Amino acid sequence: MTAKKALKLVFIFSIAGVLFSGYLSYMELWGSGCNNSFVQCGSDFSLFNLPACVYGFFMYLTISVISLLGLQEKQKK
């Protein structure tokens, strides 16, 4: 597998993670909570009063930006 294909795969999975964790974050923070959705959210533990899905959203967002920058760097050469 080439580096470009690997970066594309990482980018696709990270976008899927952004969408999924974004949905969970929205439901947990502004929606009716995850109890009424098709997925049950985490536990009662939260860091800085935020649910874990919010941290997952920002981690996936970071991975997607880094992989996108890597894909653009490969295209310049």
HELIX and SHEET records of a PDB file:
HELIX    1   1 ALA A    3  LEU A   29  1                                  27    
HELIX    2   2 CYS A   34  ASN A   36  5                                   3    
HELIX    3   3 ALA A   52  LYS A   76  1                                  25    
END                                                                             
